[in-house]
């Protein structure tokens, strides 16, 4: 599964993954700096991982919108199976996210 906020990029990648049975590609349009009235769309973007059960994923790459990237990472952590891999864009982690990743690594 991949979730994209940018319409142009979504269109380009959609053409490349069309016909692949193991790819689900979702478009959740959000501005780079989400406004309060975009909360339902931000929620859909962040909560996209909820369609998977805990421990169901082998791999997750968390990139996307800078302002909500950490929220996405926190949501996907329980979805990764023990021994699975999470890649997150940018190496520095905010302290609260460090705690979540430490708990993940201890599983």
SETI-360435 format. One record per residue: residue in one letter; x, y, z negated of N, C-alpha, C in turn. Coordinates in Angstrom, 1 decimal. Each point is the difference from the previous one (the first is absolute). Layout:
N
@res: a; n.u: X; n.v: Y; n.w: Z; ca.u: X; ca.v: Y; ca.w: Z; c.u: X; c.v: Y; c.w: Z;
...
***
This chain:
107
@res: x; n.u: 0.8; n.v: -1.2; n.w: 0.0; ca.u: -0.8; ca.v: 1.2; ca.w: 0.0; c.u: 0.9; c.v: 1.2; c.w: 0.0;
@res: x; n.u: -0.4; n.v: 1.0; n.w: 0.7; ca.u: 0.6; ca.v: 1.3; ca.w: 0.0; c.u: -1.1; c.v: 1.1; c.w: 0.0;
@res: x; n.u: 0.3; n.v: 1.0; n.w: -0.8; ca.u: -0.9; ca.v: 1.2; ca.w: -0.1; c.u: 0.7; c.v: 1.2; c.w: 0.5;
@res: x; n.u: -0.6; n.v: 0.7; n.w: 0.9; ca.u: 0.6; ca.v: 1.2; ca.w: 0.6; c.u: -0.9; c.v: 1.2; c.w: -0.1;
@res: x; n.u: 0.5; n.v: 1.2; n.w: -0.3; ca.u: -0.8; ca.v: 1.2; ca.w: -0.2; c.u: 0.1; c.v: 0.8; c.w: 1.3;
@res: x; n.u: 1.0; n.v: -0.1; n.w: 0.8; ca.u: 0.2; ca.v: 0.9; ca.w: 1.1; c.u: -0.6; c.v: -0.6; c.w: 1.3;
@res: x; n.u: -1.0; n.v: 0.8; n.w: 0.6; ca.u: -0.7; ca.v: -0.6; ca.w: 1.1; c.u: 0.8; c.v: -0.3; c.w: 1.2;
@res: x; n.u: 1.0; n.v: 0.8; n.w: 0.4; ca.u: 0.8; ca.v: -0.2; ca.w: 1.1; c.u: 0.9; c.v: -1.3; c.w: -0.2;
@res: x; n.u: 0.6; n.v: -0.1; n.w: -1.1; ca.u: 0.8; ca.v: -1.2; ca.w: -0.3; c.u: -0.8; c.v: -1.2; c.w: 0.0;
@res: x; n.u: -1.2; n.v: 0.1; n.w: -0.6; ca.u: -1.0; ca.v: -1.1; ca.w: -0.1; c.u: -0.3; c.v: -0.5; c.w: 1.4;
@res: x; n.u: -0.3; n.v: 0.9; n.w: 0.9; ca.u: -0.3; ca.v: -0.4; ca.w: 1.4; c.u: 1.2; c.v: -0.7; c.w: 0.6;
@res: x; n.u: 1.2; n.v: 0.5; n.w: -0.1; ca.u: 1.2; ca.v: -0.6; ca.w: 0.6; c.u: 0.2; c.v: -1.4; c.w: -0.5;
@res: x; n.u: 0.0; n.v: -0.2; n.w: -1.3; ca.u: 0.2; ca.v: -1.3; ca.w: -0.6; c.u: -1.1; c.v: -0.9; c.w: 0.3;
@res: x; n.u: -1.2; n.v: 0.5; n.w: 0.0; ca.u: -1.2; ca.v: -0.9; ca.w: 0.4; c.u: 0.2; c.v: -0.7; c.w: 1.3;
@res: x; n.u: 0.5; n.v: 0.7; n.w: 1.0; ca.u: 0.3; ca.v: -0.6; ca.w: 1.3; c.u: 1.0; c.v: -1.1; c.w: -0.1;
@res: x; n.u: 1.0; n.v: 0.2; n.w: -0.9; ca.u: 1.1; ca.v: -1.0; ca.w: -0.1; c.u: -0.4; c.v: -1.3; c.w: -0.8;
@res: x; n.u: -1.0; n.v: 0.2; n.w: -0.9; ca.u: -0.4; ca.v: -1.2; ca.w: -0.8; c.u: -1.3; c.v: -0.6; c.w: 0.5;
@res: x; n.u: -0.6; n.v: 0.6; n.w: 1.0; ca.u: -1.3; ca.v: -0.6; ca.w: 0.5; c.u: 0.2; c.v: -1.4; c.w: 0.4;
@res: x; n.u: -0.9; n.v: -0.9; n.w: -0.5; ca.u: 0.1; ca.v: -1.4; ca.w: 0.4; c.u: 0.8; c.v: -0.9; c.w: -1.0;
@res: x; n.u: 0.7; n.v: 0.7; n.w: -0.9; ca.u: 0.7; ca.v: -0.8; ca.w: -1.0; c.u: -1.0; c.v: -0.5; c.w: -1.1;
@res: x; n.u: -0.1; n.v: -1.2; n.w: -0.2; ca.u: -1.0; ca.v: -0.5; ca.w: -1.0; c.u: 0.4; c.v: 0.1; c.w: -1.4;
@res: x; n.u: 1.3; n.v: 0.3; n.w: -0.3; ca.u: 0.5; ca.v: 0.1; ca.w: -1.4; c.u: 0.2; c.v: 1.4; c.w: -0.4;
@res: x; n.u: -0.5; n.v: 1.0; n.w: 0.7; ca.u: 0.2; ca.v: 1.4; ca.w: -0.3; c.u: -1.4; c.v: 0.7; c.w: -0.1;
@res: x; n.u: -0.2; n.v: 0.6; n.w: -1.2; ca.u: -1.2; ca.v: 0.8; ca.w: -0.1; c.u: 0.5; c.v: 1.5; c.w: -0.2;
@res: x; n.u: -0.5; n.v: 0.8; n.w: 0.9; ca.u: 0.5; ca.v: 1.4; ca.w: 0.0; c.u: -1.1; c.v: 0.9; c.w: -0.2;
@res: x; n.u: 0.0; n.v: 0.8; n.w: -1.1; ca.u: -1.0; ca.v: 0.9; ca.w: -0.4; c.u: 0.3; c.v: 1.5; c.w: 0.2;
@res: x; n.u: -0.9; n.v: 0.8; n.w: 0.3; ca.u: 0.2; ca.v: 1.4; ca.w: 0.1; c.u: -0.8; c.v: 0.7; c.w: -1.1;
@res: x; n.u: 0.7; n.v: 0.7; n.w: -0.8; ca.u: -0.6; ca.v: 0.8; ca.w: -1.1; c.u: 0.5; c.v: 1.4; c.w: 0.1;
@res: x; n.u: -0.7; n.v: 0.9; n.w: 0.8; ca.u: 0.5; ca.v: 1.3; ca.w: 0.3; c.u: 0.1; c.v: 0.9; c.w: -1.3;
@res: x; n.u: 1.1; n.v: 0.5; n.w: -0.3; ca.u: 0.3; ca.v: 0.9; ca.w: -1.2; c.u: 1.0; c.v: 1.0; c.w: 0.5;
@res: x; n.u: -0.2; n.v: 1.2; n.w: -0.5; ca.u: 1.0; ca.v: 1.1; ca.w: 0.2; c.u: 1.3; c.v: -0.3; c.w: -0.8;
@res: x; n.u: 1.1; n.v: 0.5; n.w: 0.5; ca.u: 1.3; ca.v: -0.3; ca.w: -0.7; c.u: -0.1; c.v: 0.5; c.w: -1.5;
@res: x; n.u: -0.7; n.v: 1.1; n.w: -0.2; ca.u: -0.2; ca.v: 0.5; ca.w: -1.4; c.u: -1.5; c.v: -0.1; c.w: -0.3;
@res: x; n.u: -0.4; n.v: -1.1; n.w: -0.4; ca.u: -1.5; ca.v: -0.3; ca.w: -0.2; c.u: -0.6; c.v: 1.1; c.w: -0.9;
@res: x; n.u: -1.2; n.v: 0.4; n.w: 0.4; ca.u: -0.8; ca.v: 1.0; ca.w: -0.8; c.u: -0.9; c.v: -0.8; c.w: -0.9;
@res: x; n.u: -0.6; n.v: 0.6; n.w: -1.0; ca.u: -0.9; ca.v: -0.7; ca.w: -0.9; c.u: -1.2; c.v: -0.6; c.w: 0.7;
@res: x; n.u: -0.5; n.v: 0.7; n.w: 1.1; ca.u: -1.2; ca.v: -0.6; ca.w: 0.7; c.u: 0.4; c.v: -1.2; c.w: 0.8;
@res: x; n.u: 1.3; n.v: -0.4; n.w: 0.1; ca.u: 0.4; ca.v: -1.2; ca.w: 0.7; c.u: 0.1; c.v: -1.2; c.w: -0.9;
@res: x; n.u: -0.4; n.v: 0.2; n.w: -1.3; ca.u: 0.2; ca.v: -1.1; ca.w: -0.9; c.u: -0.6; c.v: -1.4; c.w: 0.5;
@res: x; n.u: -1.2; n.v: 0.0; n.w: 0.6; ca.u: -0.4; ca.v: -1.3; ca.w: 0.4; c.u: 0.9; c.v: -0.7; c.w: 1.1;
@res: x; n.u: 0.6; n.v: 0.8; n.w: 0.9; ca.u: 0.9; ca.v: -0.5; ca.w: 1.0; c.u: 1.3; c.v: -0.4; c.w: -0.7;
@res: x; n.u: 0.5; n.v: 0.8; n.w: -0.9; ca.u: 1.2; ca.v: -0.4; ca.w: -0.7; c.u: -0.2; c.v: -1.3; c.w: -0.8;
@res: x; n.u: -1.2; n.v: -0.1; n.w: -0.6; ca.u: -0.3; ca.v: -1.2; ca.w: -0.7; c.u: 0.0; c.v: -1.3; c.w: 0.9;
@res: x; n.u: -0.6; n.v: 0.2; n.w: 1.2; ca.u: 0.0; ca.v: -1.1; ca.w: 1.0; c.u: 1.4; c.v: -0.4; c.w: 0.4;
@res: x; n.u: 0.9; n.v: 1.0; n.w: 0.2; ca.u: 1.4; ca.v: -0.2; ca.w: 0.4; c.u: 0.7; c.v: -0.7; c.w: -1.1;
@res: x; n.u: -0.1; n.v: 0.5; n.w: -1.2; ca.u: 0.8; ca.v: -0.6; ca.w: -1.1; c.u: -0.6; c.v: -1.4; c.w: -0.4;
@res: x; n.u: -1.3; n.v: -0.2; n.w: 0.1; ca.u: -0.6; ca.v: -1.2; ca.w: -0.5; c.u: -0.1; c.v: -1.1; c.w: 1.1;
@res: x; n.u: 0.6; n.v: 0.2; n.w: 1.1; ca.u: 0.0; ca.v: -0.9; ca.w: 1.1; c.u: 0.6; c.v: -1.4; c.w: -0.4;
@res: x; n.u: 0.9; n.v: 0.0; n.w: -0.9; ca.u: 0.6; ca.v: -1.2; ca.w: -0.5; c.u: -1.0; c.v: -0.9; c.w: -0.8;
@res: x; n.u: -1.1; n.v: 0.6; n.w: -0.5; ca.u: -1.0; ca.v: -0.7; ca.w: -0.8; c.u: -0.6; c.v: -1.1; c.w: 0.8;
@res: x; n.u: 0.1; n.v: 0.0; n.w: 1.3; ca.u: -0.6; ca.v: -1.1; ca.w: 0.8; c.u: 0.7; c.v: -1.3; c.w: -0.1;
@res: x; n.u: 1.2; n.v: 0.0; n.w: -0.7; ca.u: 0.8; ca.v: -1.1; ca.w: -0.2; c.u: -0.1; c.v: -0.4; c.w: -1.5;
@res: x; n.u: 0.1; n.v: -1.3; n.w: -0.2; ca.u: 0.0; ca.v: -0.5; ca.w: -1.4; c.u: 1.4; c.v: 0.2; c.w: -0.6;
@res: x; n.u: 0.1; n.v: -0.1; n.w: -1.3; ca.u: 1.3; ca.v: 0.1; ca.w: -0.7; c.u: 0.8; c.v: -1.2; c.w: 0.5;
@res: x; n.u: 1.3; n.v: 0.3; n.w: 0.2; ca.u: 0.9; ca.v: -1.0; ca.w: 0.4; c.u: -0.2; c.v: -0.6; c.w: 1.4;
@res: x; n.u: -0.8; n.v: 0.7; n.w: 0.9; ca.u: -0.3; ca.v: -0.5; ca.w: 1.3; c.u: 1.0; c.v: 0.4; c.w: 1.1;
@res: x; n.u: 0.8; n.v: 1.1; n.w: -0.3; ca.u: 0.9; ca.v: 0.5; ca.w: 1.1; c.u: 1.4; c.v: -0.5; c.w: -0.3;
@res: x; n.u: 0.7; n.v: -0.2; n.w: 1.1; ca.u: 1.5; ca.v: -0.4; ca.w: -0.1; c.u: 0.8; c.v: 1.3; c.w: 0.1;
@res: x; n.u: -0.5; n.v: 1.0; n.w: 0.6; ca.u: 0.8; ca.v: 1.2; ca.w: 0.3; c.u: -0.9; c.v: 1.2; c.w: 0.1;
@res: x; n.u: 0.5; n.v: 1.2; n.w: -0.5; ca.u: -0.7; ca.v: 1.2; ca.w: 0.2; c.u: 1.1; c.v: 1.1; c.w: 0.3;
@res: x; n.u: -0.3; n.v: 0.9; n.w: 1.0; ca.u: 0.8; ca.v: 1.1; ca.w: 0.2; c.u: -0.8; c.v: 1.2; c.w: -0.3;
@res: x; n.u: 0.4; n.v: 0.9; n.w: -0.9; ca.u: -0.8; ca.v: 1.1; ca.w: -0.5; c.u: 0.7; c.v: 1.3; c.w: 0.6;
@res: x; n.u: -0.6; n.v: 0.7; n.w: 0.9; ca.u: 0.5; ca.v: 1.2; ca.w: 0.6; c.u: -1.0; c.v: 1.0; c.w: -0.1;
@res: x; n.u: -0.4; n.v: 0.6; n.w: 1.1; ca.u: -1.2; ca.v: 0.8; ca.w: 0.0; c.u: 0.2; c.v: 1.4; c.w: -0.6;
@res: x; n.u: -1.2; n.v: 0.5; n.w: -0.4; ca.u: 0.0; ca.v: 1.4; ca.w: -0.5; c.u: 0.8; c.v: 0.1; c.w: -1.3;
@res: x; n.u: 0.9; n.v: 1.0; n.w: 0.0; ca.u: 0.8; ca.v: 0.2; ca.w: -1.2; c.u: -0.7; c.v: 0.2; c.w: -1.3;
@res: x; n.u: -1.1; n.v: 0.8; n.w: 0.0; ca.u: -0.7; ca.v: 0.3; ca.w: -1.2; c.u: -0.7; c.v: -1.1; c.w: -0.6;
@res: x; n.u: -0.4; n.v: -1.0; n.w: 0.8; ca.u: -0.7; ca.v: -1.2; ca.w: -0.6; c.u: 0.7; c.v: -1.3; c.w: 0.2;
@res: x; n.u: 1.3; n.v: 0.0; n.w: 0.4; ca.u: 0.8; ca.v: -1.2; ca.w: 0.2; c.u: 0.1; c.v: -0.8; c.w: -1.3;
@res: x; n.u: 0.2; n.v: 0.7; n.w: -1.1; ca.u: 0.2; ca.v: -0.8; ca.w: -1.2; c.u: -1.3; c.v: -0.6; c.w: -0.5;
@res: x; n.u: -1.2; n.v: 0.6; n.w: 0.3; ca.u: -1.3; ca.v: -0.6; ca.w: -0.3; c.u: -0.1; c.v: -1.3; c.w: 0.8;
@res: x; n.u: 0.4; n.v: 0.1; n.w: 1.3; ca.u: -0.1; ca.v: -1.2; ca.w: 0.8; c.u: 0.9; c.v: -1.1; c.w: -0.5;
@res: x; n.u: 1.2; n.v: 0.3; n.w: -0.4; ca.u: 0.9; ca.v: -1.0; ca.w: -0.6; c.u: -0.6; c.v: -0.6; c.w: -1.2;
@res: x; n.u: -0.5; n.v: 0.7; n.w: -0.9; ca.u: -0.6; ca.v: -0.5; ca.w: -1.2; c.u: -1.1; c.v: -1.0; c.w: 0.3;
@res: x; n.u: -0.9; n.v: 0.4; n.w: 1.0; ca.u: -1.1; ca.v: -0.9; ca.w: 0.4; c.u: 0.5; c.v: -1.3; c.w: 0.6;
@res: x; n.u: 1.1; n.v: 0.0; n.w: 0.7; ca.u: 0.4; ca.v: -1.2; ca.w: 0.7; c.u: 0.8; c.v: -1.0; c.w: -0.8;
@res: x; n.u: 0.6; n.v: 0.5; n.w: -1.1; ca.u: 0.9; ca.v: -0.8; ca.w: -0.8; c.u: -0.7; c.v: -1.3; c.w: -0.4;
@res: x; n.u: -1.2; n.v: 0.0; n.w: -0.6; ca.u: -0.6; ca.v: -1.3; ca.w: -0.4; c.u: -0.3; c.v: -0.9; c.w: 1.1;
@res: x; n.u: -0.1; n.v: 0.5; n.w: 1.2; ca.u: -0.4; ca.v: -0.8; ca.w: 1.2; c.u: 1.2; c.v: -0.8; c.w: 0.5;
@res: x; n.u: 1.2; n.v: 0.3; n.w: -0.4; ca.u: 1.2; ca.v: -0.7; ca.w: 0.4; c.u: 0.2; c.v: -1.3; c.w: -0.8;
@res: x; n.u: 0.2; n.v: -1.1; n.w: 0.7; ca.u: 0.3; ca.v: -1.3; ca.w: -0.8; c.u: 1.3; c.v: 0.1; c.w: -0.7;
@res: x; n.u: 0.2; n.v: -0.8; n.w: -1.0; ca.u: 1.3; ca.v: -0.1; ca.w: -0.6; c.u: 1.0; c.v: -0.5; c.w: 1.0;
@res: x; n.u: 1.1; n.v: 0.7; n.w: 0.1; ca.u: 1.1; ca.v: -0.3; ca.w: 1.0; c.u: -0.2; c.v: 0.8; c.w: 1.3;
@res: x; n.u: -1.2; n.v: 0.8; n.w: 0.0; ca.u: -0.2; ca.v: 0.8; ca.w: 1.2; c.u: 0.8; c.v: 1.3; c.w: 0.0;
@res: x; n.u: -0.2; n.v: 0.8; n.w: 1.0; ca.u: 0.9; ca.v: 1.2; ca.w: 0.2; c.u: -0.9; c.v: 1.2; c.w: 0.2;
@res: x; n.u: 0.4; n.v: 1.1; n.w: -0.7; ca.u: -0.6; ca.v: 1.3; ca.w: 0.3; c.u: 1.1; c.v: 1.0; c.w: 0.4;
@res: x; n.u: -0.2; n.v: 0.6; n.w: 1.2; ca.u: 0.9; ca.v: 1.0; ca.w: 0.4; c.u: -0.8; c.v: 1.4; c.w: -0.1;
@res: x; n.u: 0.7; n.v: 1.0; n.w: -0.5; ca.u: -0.6; ca.v: 1.3; ca.w: -0.2; c.u: 0.9; c.v: 1.0; c.w: 0.6;
@res: x; n.u: -0.6; n.v: 0.8; n.w: 0.8; ca.u: 0.8; ca.v: 1.1; ca.w: 0.6; c.u: 0.5; c.v: 0.9; c.w: -1.1;
@res: x; n.u: 1.2; n.v: 0.4; n.w: 0.1; ca.u: 0.8; ca.v: 0.8; ca.w: -1.0; c.u: 0.4; c.v: -0.8; c.w: -1.1;
@res: x; n.u: 1.2; n.v: 0.2; n.w: -0.4; ca.u: 0.6; ca.v: -0.9; ca.w: -1.1; c.u: -0.4; c.v: 0.5; c.w: -1.4;
@res: x; n.u: -0.2; n.v: 1.3; n.w: -0.2; ca.u: -0.2; ca.v: 0.5; ca.w: -1.3; c.u: -1.5; c.v: -0.3; c.w: -0.4;
@res: x; n.u: -0.2; n.v: -0.4; n.w: -1.2; ca.u: -1.3; ca.v: -0.3; ca.w: -0.6; c.u: -0.3; c.v: 1.0; c.w: -1.1;
@res: x; n.u: -1.2; n.v: 0.4; n.w: -0.1; ca.u: -0.5; ca.v: 0.8; ca.w: -1.1; c.u: 0.0; c.v: -0.9; c.w: -1.2;
@res: x; n.u: 0.2; n.v: 0.5; n.w: -1.2; ca.u: 0.0; ca.v: -0.9; ca.w: -1.2; c.u: -1.2; c.v: -1.0; c.w: -0.2;
@res: x; n.u: -1.2; n.v: 0.5; n.w: 0.3; ca.u: -1.1; ca.v: -0.9; ca.w: -0.2; c.u: 0.0; c.v: -1.1; c.w: 1.0;
@res: x; n.u: 0.5; n.v: 0.2; n.w: 1.2; ca.u: 0.1; ca.v: -1.0; ca.w: 1.0; c.u: 1.2; c.v: -1.0; c.w: -0.3;
@res: x; n.u: 1.0; n.v: 0.5; n.w: -0.6; ca.u: 1.1; ca.v: -0.9; ca.w: -0.5; c.u: -0.5; c.v: -1.0; c.w: -0.9;
@res: x; n.u: -0.9; n.v: 0.3; n.w: -0.9; ca.u: -0.6; ca.v: -0.9; ca.w: -1.0; c.u: -0.8; c.v: -1.1; c.w: 0.8;
@res: x; n.u: -0.8; n.v: 0.4; n.w: 1.0; ca.u: -0.8; ca.v: -1.0; ca.w: 0.8; c.u: 0.9; c.v: -0.9; c.w: 0.7;
@res: x; n.u: 1.1; n.v: 0.5; n.w: 0.6; ca.u: 0.9; ca.v: -0.9; ca.w: 0.7; c.u: 0.8; c.v: -0.9; c.w: -0.9;
@res: x; n.u: 0.3; n.v: 0.5; n.w: -1.2; ca.u: 0.7; ca.v: -0.8; ca.w: -1.0; c.u: -0.9; c.v: -1.2; c.w: -0.4;
@res: x; n.u: -1.3; n.v: 0.3; n.w: -0.2; ca.u: -0.9; ca.v: -1.1; ca.w: -0.4; c.u: -0.1; c.v: -1.0; c.w: 1.1;
@res: x; n.u: -0.1; n.v: 0.5; n.w: 1.3; ca.u: 0.0; ca.v: -0.9; ca.w: 1.2; c.u: 1.2; c.v: -0.9; c.w: 0.0;
@res: x; n.u: 1.2; n.v: 0.6; n.w: -0.2; ca.u: 1.2; ca.v: -0.8; ca.w: 0.1; c.u: 0.1; c.v: -1.0; c.w: -1.1;
@res: x; n.u: -0.6; n.v: 0.2; n.w: -1.2; ca.u: 0.0; ca.v: -0.9; ca.w: -1.1; c.u: -0.9; c.v: -1.2; c.w: 0.2;
@res: x; n.u: -0.9; n.v: 0.0; n.w: 0.9; ca.u: -0.9; ca.v: -1.1; ca.w: 0.2; c.u: 0.7; c.v: -1.2; c.w: 0.4;
***
